[in-house]
Amino acid sequence: MDTKLTQTLENSSLSLAQALKRAGLRLTPQRLAILRLLADSREHPSAQMIHHALLAEYPSLSLATVYNTLETLVEIGLVNDLGSVGPEGVRYDADATPHVNLACTRCHRVIDLPSHHVRHLEEEIAAQSGYAIKGGRVLYYGLCPECQKATSQ
């Protein structure tokens, strides 16, 4: 893996861990594993996906712990709740930088699309409203190129 990417992921996981401590949650091995998975994932996992991925390594990990950890991270603005994007339920995005999420309505894959327009929109909204913006989401639904090809055949 690229050194810069590894460093970014480590920093992301570290900032998530520090945020959980500030929120008053103990940094248990299970919570740290949830943080690592979120920081490393580009899949926008659901709570069930996270639970399933970590269960072999942490057999005592409860789905409630996963949900509570995710809820806290969403409340403090470090993780975005993308809503339901298919049968897996609510999906989560640990990339709190302004960007667009694209969700395929057929295969349910979610990808990130960087956009400087989202950052400008965030700045405009903050300036006009006086809000201290903690985060936001821009989520578009549609058919990904692969699913478009599959449906046209």
C-alpha positions as CSV (number, residue, x, y, z in Angstrom):
1,M,0.0,0.0,0.0
2,D,1.2,3.5,-0.8
3,T,3.0,5.1,2.2
4,K,1.0,8.3,2.0
5,L,-2.3,6.4,1.9
6,T,-1.2,4.3,4.9
7,Q,-0.3,7.4,6.8
8,T,-3.6,9.0,6.0
9,L,-5.5,5.9,7.2
10,E,-3.5,5.8,10.4
11,N,-4.2,9.5,11.0
12,S,-7.8,9.0,10.3
13,S,-8.1,6.0,12.7
14,L,-6.2,8.0,15.3
15,S,-8.5,11.1,15.0
16,L,-11.5,8.8,15.3
17,A,-10.1,7.2,18.4
18,Q,-9.3,10.6,20.0
19,A,-12.9,11.7,19.2
20,L,-14.4,8.6,20.9
21,K,-12.3,9.3,24.0
22,R,-13.5,12.9,24.0
23,A,-17.1,11.7,23.8
24,G,-16.5,9.6,26.9
25,L,-16.3,6.2,25.4
26,R,-13.7,3.7,26.5
27,L,-11.3,2.6,23.7
28,T,-12.0,-1.1,23.9
29,P,-10.3,-3.5,21.4
30,Q,-13.7,-3.9,19.7
31,R,-14.2,-0.2,19.2
32,L,-10.7,0.3,18.0
33,A,-11.3,-2.5,15.4
34,I,-14.5,-0.7,14.3
35,L,-12.5,2.5,13.9
36,R,-9.7,0.7,11.9
37,L,-12.3,-0.9,9.6
38,L,-14.0,2.4,9.0
39,A,-10.8,4.2,8.4
40,D,-9.5,1.5,6.0
41,S,-12.7,0.9,4.1
42,R,-13.8,2.6,0.9
43,E,-16.9,0.4,0.8
44,H,-19.2,2.6,2.9
45,P,-20.1,-0.3,5.2
46,S,-23.3,-0.9,7.1
47,A,-23.3,-1.8,10.8
48,Q,-24.1,-5.4,9.9
49,M,-21.2,-5.4,7.4
50,I,-18.8,-4.1,10.1
51,H,-20.2,-6.6,12.6
52,H,-19.8,-9.5,10.2
53,A,-16.3,-8.5,9.2
54,L,-15.1,-8.3,12.8
55,L,-17.0,-11.2,14.4
56,A,-14.3,-13.9,13.7
57,E,-11.6,-11.8,15.3
58,Y,-13.9,-10.5,18.1
59,P,-16.5,-13.2,18.9
60,S,-17.9,-11.2,21.8
61,L,-18.5,-8.1,19.7
62,S,-22.2,-7.2,19.8
63,L,-24.1,-5.5,17.0
64,A,-25.3,-3.0,19.7
65,T,-21.6,-2.0,20.3
66,V,-21.2,-1.4,16.5
67,Y,-24.4,0.6,16.3
68,N,-23.5,2.7,19.5
69,T,-20.0,3.4,18.2
70,L,-21.3,4.5,14.8
71,E,-24.0,6.6,16.4
72,T,-21.5,8.4,18.5
73,L,-19.2,9.0,15.6
74,V,-22.1,10.4,13.6
75,E,-23.2,12.7,16.5
76,I,-19.7,14.2,16.8
77,G,-19.5,14.7,13.0
78,L,-16.6,12.3,12.2
79,V,-18.7,9.8,10.3
80,N,-21.6,10.4,7.9
81,D,-24.8,8.4,7.9
82,L,-25.6,7.9,4.3
83,G,-29.0,6.4,4.9
84,S,-30.3,3.1,3.5
85,V,-28.6,2.2,0.2
86,G,-29.9,-1.2,-0.4
87,P,-30.7,-4.4,1.6
88,E,-27.7,-3.9,4.0
89,G,-29.4,-0.9,5.6
90,V,-27.8,2.4,6.6
91,R,-24.3,2.8,5.2
92,Y,-21.5,4.9,6.8
93,D,-18.7,7.0,5.4
94,A,-15.7,7.8,7.5
95,D,-14.5,10.4,5.0
96,A,-15.8,13.6,6.5
97,T,-14.2,15.8,3.9
98,P,-16.7,17.5,1.6
99,H,-17.4,15.2,-1.4
100,V,-20.3,13.6,-3.3
101,N,-21.4,10.0,-2.7
102,L,-22.9,8.1,-5.6
103,A,-25.1,5.1,-4.9
104,C,-26.1,2.5,-7.5
105,T,-29.7,1.5,-7.1
106,R,-29.1,-1.8,-8.7
107,C,-25.8,-3.2,-7.2
108,H,-25.9,-0.9,-4.1
109,R,-22.2,0.1,-4.5
110,V,-21.4,3.5,-3.1
111,I,-18.4,5.5,-4.3
112,D,-16.9,8.9,-3.5
113,L,-16.6,11.7,-6.0
114,P,-14.4,14.6,-4.9
115,S,-15.9,17.9,-5.8
116,H,-14.7,21.4,-5.0
117,H,-18.3,22.6,-5.5
118,V,-19.3,20.8,-2.3
119,R,-16.7,22.6,-0.3
120,H,-17.9,26.0,-1.7
121,L,-21.5,25.1,-0.9
122,E,-20.6,24.2,2.7
123,E,-18.8,27.6,3.0
124,E,-21.7,29.4,1.5
125,I,-24.2,27.7,3.8
126,A,-22.1,28.4,6.9
127,A,-21.7,32.1,5.9
128,Q,-25.4,32.6,5.2
129,S,-26.8,30.7,8.1
130,G,-24.3,31.3,10.9
131,Y,-24.1,27.6,11.5
132,A,-20.9,25.9,12.6
133,I,-21.1,23.1,10.0
134,K,-20.0,19.8,11.5
135,G,-20.5,17.8,8.4
136,G,-23.0,17.0,5.6
137,R,-23.7,14.7,2.8
138,V,-24.5,14.9,-0.8
139,L,-25.8,11.6,-2.1
140,Y,-26.9,10.9,-5.6
141,Y,-28.7,7.7,-6.7
142,G,-28.5,6.2,-10.1
143,L,-27.1,3.4,-12.1
144,C,-23.3,2.9,-12.2
145,P,-21.7,2.3,-15.6
146,E,-21.5,-1.5,-15.0
147,C,-25.2,-1.8,-14.2
148,Q,-26.1,0.5,-17.2
149,K,-24.2,-1.9,-19.5
150,A,-25.9,-5.0,-17.9
151,T,-29.4,-3.5,-18.2
152,S,-28.8,-2.4,-21.8
153,Q,-27.8,-5.9,-22.9
